[in-house]
Amino acid sequence: MIFDIRRERCTEGTEAAGRSDASGLGLDQYPDTQRFLRVLETLDEPLADGVADRPDRKAARGLFRREVEVFVARAPGRLDVMGGIADYSGSLVLQMPLAEACHVALQRHPASAQPAAIRVVSFNAGAASRGPAFEVALSELVRDGNAIRYEDARALFKRDASLSWAAYVVGALVVLMRELGTQFTTGLSILVSSEVPEGKGVSSSAAVEVATMAALAAAYGIQLDGRQMALLCQKVENNVVGAPCGVMDQMTAALGQRARLLALRCQPAEVLGSVDIPAHLQFWGVDSGKPHSVGASDYSHVRVGAFMGLRIVSQLASDLANGGGGNSADAQRIGGGYLANVPPSEFAWRYEQQLPEHMSGAAFLQQYGPHWDSATSVDAAETYAVRVSAAHPVHENCRVQAFKQVLTAPANGGEQLEVLGELMLQSHVSYSRCGLGAAGTDRLVELTQEEHDTAASCEGGPAVFGAKITGGGSGGTVCILAAAGPRGDAAVQRIVQRYASESLYAPKVFQGSSAGAAEFGHLRLRRTEQLPC
């Protein structure tokens, strides 16, 4: 079949092309989108050898009705350059949208198609030992005329572990119904195809959420700007999936710009614009091979510890202001409720040594009551590292601010790169102090330093300058700062080759960037040729 395609963007109006080669649509910078359109063209054709036995491709046959238009949205993964886990404490973060992205194709069913059902197919699901197709009656998402509660949605998607991935997709419907009052009265067909690899700390889940939300908004005429879209997608992950992520992943997937760093102050989501990446440097991502999960216990423990620290520091500040002896229930939230707003000097001088290194959840709850984080809870049976967890966002915010200032200053050669590299290394060490390090990511950082030090005494000097663990830590991907050009490329490749030789693992390397969902807009597809019945 052949498509008529229209590309629609809220900031630039509508562009159109007559055929599915997508010429005239400004898709030259999106080769992945062109590949995805070619897949959609052949979705119902006989499958070629090597594809015919794939359960996901079989499940996708007949997914879309020929006479009904299809909406396509795209959202990239992200490379965490600076900021990382400090996002939930209000830090400034700098994020680069990746070239790798997720595409979602979505079609509304006609009203005559009853009973109404949501059908989702995920490509490459078999590679992750998941079921490729999920289907749920629309009536299961609505009770007594209202969307089901978030806790009921979580239980629904956890009924079958092999299909729990559907929470990232169908969860968007639940959030739209609960938060915006959107009414869904007909079924949907949704195809998810992502090139953002899972478990590598590059926000594969946010890419799926944002692409799905953008496709739903397009299909139902829901007016959402990029920030609104990202905040709704964070609710999908926090409330439906049940993962306590911050907002930077979704914001980058929605608002990122190609070859620029999104500057975001996470209070809760204040966009400060995008920062140009200077032409003389480049950021790379190198996967360590150790899977990362935002729902993992290490991340959750550090997050809870940070919010326990916020609660205690707020009480200490209140006592200082009132001469001591205040009621813990009356303590005002220091920094407006964000540890990142506490200056490092004030934190070190007034509060740090008064914070317990470790504190049991039971002791905290007895003395202070619940903490102030809606995405996590304090477990009375657990013990948390409070001091280092609270210190990390205080100092990380300062590091990110310095990084941004140095990055945007007039280029002064190697000195600028050395300072940027040192700030990245400091961030990496702080992650490790929080218990969010991993042997693989540590080794990649060490190899980067060895490459730097070896070249320092050679003609031309070093071509790599620093590295750090990214995202939620505990594995995943390392961000490397290198000089742009052949010398930097060669230095990174030497690091990758040494790591592969030592670990017997071939790392995925992330290079390049692309725009977020808001800039991409969406594609509206209509079939102009039909296959024989």
WOJOLIN-V302913 format. One record per residue. N is the residue number from 0. RES is the residue in one small letter. SS is DSSP state (alpha for helix, beta for strand, coil for the rest). Layout:
# WOJOLIN-V302913
N,RES,SS ; N,RES,SS
This chain:
# WOJOLIN-V302913
0,m,coil ; 1,i,coil ; 2,f,beta ; 3,d,beta ; 4,i,beta ; 5,r,beta ; 6,r,beta ; 7,e,beta ; 8,r,beta ; 9,c,coil ; 10,t,coil ; 11,e,coil ; 12,g,beta ; 13,t,beta ; 14,e,beta ; 15,a,beta ; 16,a,beta ; 17,g,coil ; 18,r,coil ; 19,s,coil ; 20,d,coil ; 21,a,coil ; 22,s,coil ; 23,g,coil ; 24,l,coil ; 25,g,coil ; 26,l,coil ; 27,d,coil ; 28,q,coil ; 29,y,coil ; 30,p,alpha ; 31,d,alpha ; 32,t,alpha ; 33,q,alpha ; 34,r,alpha ; 35,f,alpha ; 36,l,alpha ; 37,r,alpha ; 38,v,alpha ; 39,l,alpha ; 40,e,alpha ; 41,t,coil ; 42,l,coil ; 43,d,coil ; 44,e,coil ; 45,p,coil ; 46,l,coil ; 47,a,coil ; 48,d,coil ; 49,g,coil ; 50,v,coil ; 51,a,coil ; 52,d,coil ; 53,r,coil ; 54,p,alpha ; 55,d,alpha ; 56,r,alpha ; 57,k,alpha ; 58,a,alpha ; 59,a,alpha ; 60,r,coil ; 61,g,coil ; 62,l,coil ; 63,f,coil ; 64,r,coil ; 65,r,coil ; 66,e,coil ; 67,v,coil ; 68,e,coil ; 69,v,beta ; 70,f,beta ; 71,v,beta ; 72,a,beta ; 73,r,beta ; 74,a,beta ; 75,p,beta ; 76,g,beta ; 77,r,beta ; 78,l,beta ; 79,d,beta ; 80,v,beta ; 81,m,beta ; 82,g,coil ; 83,g,alpha ; 84,i,alpha ; 85,a,alpha ; 86,d,alpha ; 87,y,alpha ; 88,s,alpha ; 89,g,coil ; 90,s,coil ; 91,l,beta ; 92,v,beta ; 93,l,beta ; 94,q,beta ; 95,m,beta ; 96,p,beta ; 97,l,beta ; 98,a,beta ; 99,e,beta ; 100,a,beta ; 101,c,beta ; 102,h,beta ; 103,v,beta ; 104,a,beta ; 105,l,beta ; 106,q,beta ; 107,r,beta ; 108,h,coil ; 109,p,coil ; 110,a,coil ; 111,s,coil ; 112,a,coil ; 113,q,coil ; 114,p,coil ; 115,a,coil ; 116,a,beta ; 117,i,beta ; 118,r,beta ; 119,v,beta ; 120,v,beta ; 121,s,beta ; 122,f,coil ; 123,n,coil ; 124,a,alpha ; 125,g,alpha ; 126,a,alpha ; 127,a,alpha ; 128,s,coil ; 129,r,coil ; 130,g,coil ; 131,p,coil ; 132,a,beta ; 133,f,beta ; 134,e,beta ; 135,v,beta ; 136,a,beta ; 137,l,alpha ; 138,s,alpha ; 139,e,alpha ; 140,l,coil ; 141,v,beta ; 142,r,beta ; 143,d,coil ; 144,g,coil ; 145,n,beta ; 146,a,beta ; 147,i,coil ; 148,r,coil ; 149,y,alpha ; 150,e,alpha ; 151,d,alpha ; 152,a,alpha ; 153,r,alpha ; 154,a,alpha ; 155,l,alpha ; 156,f,alpha ; 157,k,coil ; 158,r,coil ; 159,d,coil ; 160,a,alpha ; 161,s,alpha ; 162,l,alpha ; 163,s,alpha ; 164,w,alpha ; 165,a,alpha ; 166,a,alpha ; 167,y,alpha ; 168,v,alpha ; 169,v,alpha ; 170,g,alpha ; 171,a,alpha ; 172,l,alpha ; 173,v,alpha ; 174,v,alpha ; 175,l,alpha ; 176,m,alpha ; 177,r,alpha ; 178,e,alpha ; 179,l,alpha ; 180,g,coil ; 181,t,coil ; 182,q,coil ; 183,f,coil ; 184,t,coil ; 185,t,coil ; 186,g,coil ; 187,l,beta ; 188,s,beta ; 189,i,beta ; 190,l,beta ; 191,v,beta ; 192,s,beta ; 193,s,beta ; 194,e,coil ; 195,v,coil ; 196,p,coil ; 197,e,coil ; 198,g,coil ; 199,k,coil ; 200,g,coil ; 201,v,coil ; 202,s,coil ; 203,s,alpha ; 204,s,alpha ; 205,a,alpha ; 206,a,alpha ; 207,v,alpha ; 208,e,alpha ; 209,v,alpha ; 210,a,alpha ; 211,t,alpha ; 212,m,alpha ; 213,a,alpha ; 214,a,alpha ; 215,l,alpha ; 216,a,alpha ; 217,a,alpha ; 218,a,alpha ; 219,y,alpha ; 220,g,coil ; 221,i,coil ; 222,q,coil ; 223,l,coil ; 224,d,coil ; 225,g,alpha ; 226,r,alpha ; 227,q,alpha ; 228,m,alpha ; 229,a,alpha ; 230,l,alpha ; 231,l,alpha ; 232,c,alpha ; 233,q,alpha ; 234,k,alpha ; 235,v,alpha ; 236,e,alpha ; 237,n,alpha ; 238,n,alpha ; 239,v,alpha ; 240,v,alpha ; 241,g,coil ; 242,a,coil ; 243,p,coil ; 244,c,coil ; 245,g,coil ; 246,v,coil ; 247,m,alpha ; 248,d,alpha ; 249,q,alpha ; 250,m,alpha ; 251,t,alpha ; 252,a,alpha ; 253,a,alpha ; 254,l,alpha ; 255,g,coil ; 256,q,coil ; 257,r,coil ; 258,a,coil ; 259,r,beta ; 260,l,beta ; 261,l,beta ; 262,a,beta ; 263,l,beta ; 264,r,beta ; 265,c,coil ; 266,q,coil ; 267,p,coil ; 268,a,coil ; 269,e,beta ; 270,v,beta ; 271,l,beta ; 272,g,beta ; 273,s,beta ; 274,v,beta ; 275,d,beta ; 276,i,coil ; 277,p,coil ; 278,a,coil ; 279,h,coil ; 280,l,beta ; 281,q,beta ; 282,f,beta ; 283,w,beta ; 284,g,beta ; 285,v,beta ; 286,d,beta ; 287,s,coil ; 288,g,coil ; 289,k,coil ; 290,p,coil ; 291,h,coil ; 292,s,coil ; 293,v,coil ; 294,g,coil ; 295,a,coil ; 296,s,alpha ; 297,d,alpha ; 298,y,alpha ; 299,s,alpha ; 300,h,alpha ; 301,v,alpha ; 302,r,alpha ; 303,v,alpha ; 304,g,alpha ; 305,a,alpha ; 306,f,alpha ; 307,m,alpha ; 308,g,alpha ; 309,l,alpha ; 310,r,alpha ; 311,i,alpha ; 312,v,alpha ; 313,s,alpha ; 314,q,alpha ; 315,l,alpha ; 316,a,alpha ; 317,s,alpha ; 318,d,alpha ; 319,l,alpha ; 320,a,alpha ; 321,n,alpha ; 322,g,coil ; 323,g,coil ; 324,g,coil ; 325,g,coil ; 326,n,coil ; 327,s,alpha ; 328,a,alpha ; 329,d,alpha ; 330,a,coil ; 331,q,coil ; 332,r,coil ; 333,i,alpha ; 334,g,alpha ; 335,g,alpha ; 336,g,alpha ; 337,y,coil ; 338,l,alpha ; 339,a,alpha ; 340,n,alpha ; 341,v,coil ; 342,p,coil ; 343,p,alpha ; 344,s,alpha ; 345,e,alpha ; 346,f,alpha ; 347,a,alpha ; 348,w,alpha ; 349,r,alpha ; 350,y,alpha ; 351,e,alpha ; 352,q,alpha ; 353,q,alpha ; 354,l,coil ; 355,p,coil ; 356,e,coil ; 357,h,beta ; 358,m,beta ; 359,s,beta ; 360,g,alpha ; 361,a,alpha ; 362,a,alpha ; 363,f,alpha ; 364,l,alpha ; 365,q,alpha ; 366,q,alpha ; 367,y,alpha ; 368,g,coil ; 369,p,coil ; 370,h,coil ; 371,w,coil ; 372,d,coil ; 373,s,coil ; 374,a,coil ; 375,t,coil ; 376,s,coil ; 377,v,coil ; 378,d,coil ; 379,a,coil ; 380,a,coil ; 381,e,coil ; 382,t,beta ; 383,y,beta ; 384,a,beta ; 385,v,alpha ; 386,r,alpha ; 387,v,alpha ; 388,s,alpha ; 389,a,alpha ; 390,a,alpha ; 391,h,alpha ; 392,p,alpha ; 393,v,alpha ; 394,h,alpha ; 395,e,alpha ; 396,n,alpha ; 397,c,alpha ; 398,r,alpha ; 399,v,alpha ; 400,q,alpha ; 401,a,alpha ; 402,f,alpha ; 403,k,alpha ; 404,q,alpha ; 405,v,alpha ; 406,l,alpha ; 407,t,alpha ; 408,a,coil ; 409,p,coil ; 410,a,coil ; 411,n,coil ; 412,g,coil ; 413,g,alpha ; 414,e,alpha ; 415,q,alpha ; 416,l,alpha ; 417,e,alpha ; 418,v,alpha ; 419,l,alpha ; 420,g,alpha ; 421,e,alpha ; 422,l,alpha ; 423,m,alpha ; 424,l,alpha ; 425,q,alpha ; 426,s,alpha ; 427,h,alpha ; 428,v,alpha ; 429,s,alpha ; 430,y,alpha ; 431,s,alpha ; 432,r,alpha ; 433,c,coil ; 434,g,coil ; 435,l,coil ; 436,g,coil ; 437,a,coil ; 438,a,alpha ; 439,g,alpha ; 440,t,alpha ; 441,d,alpha ; 442,r,alpha ; 443,l,alpha ; 444,v,alpha ; 445,e,alpha ; 446,l,alpha ; 447,t,alpha ; 448,q,alpha ; 449,e,alpha ; 450,e,alpha ; 451,h,alpha ; 452,d,alpha ; 453,t,alpha ; 454,a,alpha ; 455,a,alpha ; 456,s,coil ; 457,c,coil ; 458,e,coil ; 459,g,coil ; 460,g,coil ; 461,p,coil ; 462,a,coil ; 463,v,beta ; 464,f,beta ; 465,g,beta ; 466,a,beta ; 467,k,beta ; 468,i,beta ; 469,t,coil ; 470,g,coil ; 471,g,coil ; 472,g,coil ; 473,s,coil ; 474,g,coil ; 475,g,coil ; 476,t,beta ; 477,v,beta ; 478,c,beta ; 479,i,beta ; 480,l,beta ; 481,a,beta ; 482,a,beta ; 483,a,coil ; 484,g,coil ; 485,p,alpha ; 486,r,alpha ; 487,g,alpha ; 488,d,alpha ; 489,a,alpha ; 490,a,alpha ; 491,v,alpha ; 492,q,alpha ; 493,r,alpha ; 494,i,alpha ; 495,v,alpha ; 496,q,alpha ; 497,r,alpha ; 498,y,alpha ; 499,a,alpha ; 500,s,alpha ; 501,e,alpha ; 502,s,alpha ; 503,l,coil ; 504,y,coil ; 505,a,coil ; 506,p,coil ; 507,k,coil ; 508,v,beta ; 509,f,beta ; 510,q,coil ; 511,g,coil ; 512,s,beta ; 513,s,coil ; 514,a,coil ; 515,g,coil ; 516,a,alpha ; 517,a,alpha ; 518,e,alpha ; 519,f,alpha ; 520,g,coil ; 521,h,beta ; 522,l,beta ; 523,r,beta ; 524,l,beta ; 525,r,beta ; 526,r,beta ; 527,t,coil ; 528,e,coil ; 529,q,coil ; 530,l,coil ; 531,p,coil ; 532,c,coil
